[in-house]
Structures are given as structure tokens and as C-alpha cells.
Amino acid sequence: MNPMVEFCISNLANGSQEAFEILEQDPNLDVLEYGCLSYCSLCSETLFAIVNGDVVEGESSADLVAKIYAYIEENPLF
């Protein structure tokens, strides 16, 4: 089972698209996009993704990618 990384399509439009594209290339991740993840206030303020059910935020796409990988390393599925 791969870690799951979920993006809101509105947040992709707000700047996290680059992070999505980078993570999507990793065969060890399941990267998904949804119309809405119901984090509207967060979505309008920062870049974020839901990683295995938890919110991970970043100041830029590169920062978001780094924090997602750090989260996955610190919180293994097994």
C-alpha cells in the first residue's frame, strides 16, 4: 500500500500544481485530485495536501513537496 496524497483542484489552481506534478511521477505514491476536500479557508490561504488523512502545508510547491516527503518518512504506514 502506497501513501496517499490528495489535492484539492482549487488549491492546484492556487499554486500547488507543480507539487502535484512532481509527486505524481513517484511510483511509490498514490496522488489524487478532488474537486473539493472541504478545507476551503485553508485552501484560500496556503498550499496544502492531505497525506494519509492529515493536512500538510507548504509555503511554495517545493516546500510542500519536501514537507510531504518528510511527513511520510516520519509517519510510515506500517
Secondary structure, DSSP 8 states (H G I E B T S, - for coil): ---EEEEEHHHIIIIIHHHHHHHHT-TTSEEEEES--S-HHHHHHSEEEEETTEEEEESSHHHHHHHHHHHHHHS---
